[in-house]
């Protein structure tokens, strides 16, 4: 058996019609594992979209600019579809039908196509056509209401949970399942990914508590949300922070013994303000570095709160190759987030840097058998657009 050079998805052809973060993140995961991803950019010069120069979510992909409002561009797209395995789009519901690039249309061209739509609220329901962004989806899912301290305003999470996980990761996972089904049956299918659905499903523990007891956990009043001494964030003497996640009794006992405070063992889940204040004062007595030295060799669930600069040079992060460098389009070193997950036989790889929009237009059209004279004419008439990239 020949092991693929570029990862387990080598040979899988993906058309990426998305613009915002969820779709590009999804197709990056596929591309990193070997899929051949072509970004279908929209024409319009500066109106190409929010893609940022050298943004790592576009690595390992090629870029083709098509004006899909033109029938000739649409014909080029249909030719690509005929040989594709997956198409991913992130338009508002109804847009792809108007453009005639929706699943029913493309299924007539390629019955084996897996077509994934990523939207805020899904393709149907009373919110189907409502506009929104990450903060709106986490708000309606209940997640935002749980984030932060008791009696304070909800706190916006430090990353786009709905976009990256509820949208991008859910879509990639669903596409992989559909590819497995297609491998067995030869059939493609339609996938409807709702970012709000995805985020709602992340409330696994808190919804379980609500469904089981009829009482919904509230911000800062549940053991995983800041009420318990054993699972919390504490300020240190140097105004840094340390996290304690000692949910199991043995880990909490280990910590209390290391602190020479065995009397606190019985207060592991004591939600009284007195107990929390007592533990706060203990951690405020030493600097973050001092706590690191004291606890690093112990069987204690702790970690310092790192900023992004510190996280990017953390020993574990570097050991796992989660920050890597490659040559960018300008031949300068370009730092990238590493590849996840790690495969033993078919590891993914970063093959090419993020493209300039339209960088591969000529290459892709030539691959369809379109001659240079015809390409130039299409470009002059703004059906396609290339760049020197």
Number of C-alpha atoms within 10 A of each C-alpha: 3 4 10 15 13 20 20 19 19 19 14 18 21 26 23 25 19 24 19 14 18 30 27 28 23 26 33 23 23 27 30 29 26 26 25 22 25 25 26 23 25 22 22 14 10 7 9 14 15 10 17 12 12 17 15 20 24 26 23 25 27 25 25 26 27 27 19 21 14 13 12 15 18 18 12 18 19 17 14 17 21 16 15 21 23 25 26 24 22 23 16 18 20 13 12 16 12 10 14 15 20 18 22 13 14 20 19 11 15 19 16 22 27 26 24 24 26 28 27 30 25 21 18 11 8 9 11 16 16 12 11 11 14 22 16 14 25 25 17 15 19 17 23 19 17 22 19 18 16 16 9 10 13 16 12 16 13 6 10 17 22 29 30 20 20 27 30 26 21 22 28 22 14 17 25 14 12 22 23 12 14 17 12 9 10 12 15 20 18 17 17 16 23 25 30 24 20 25 25 20 14 17 15 10 12 20 18 13 15 12 11 10 10 10 11 14 20 15 22 20 16 18 18 17 19 21 21 24 28 30 21 21 19 22 20 22 18 12 12 15 18 21 16 19 18 22 17 11 14 13 19 26 21 18 24 20 14 15 14 10 13 15 10 19 17 12 16 21 18 16 18 12 11 10 16 21 11 12 17 17 14 15 19 18 14 17 17 22 13 12 18 15 10 13 16 12 8 13 14 19 19 21 17 17 16 13 8 9 8 10 14 16 13 14 11 11 14 14 10 13 16 16 17 16 14 15 12 16 16 8 8 10 12 16 15 19 14 20 20 15 10 13 12 6 11 17 18 27 17 21 14 16 21 23 23 20 27 26 19 23 26 24 16 18 18 14 10 12 8 14 12 13 9 12 19 15 12 16 17 11 10 17 21 28 26 22 14 10 11
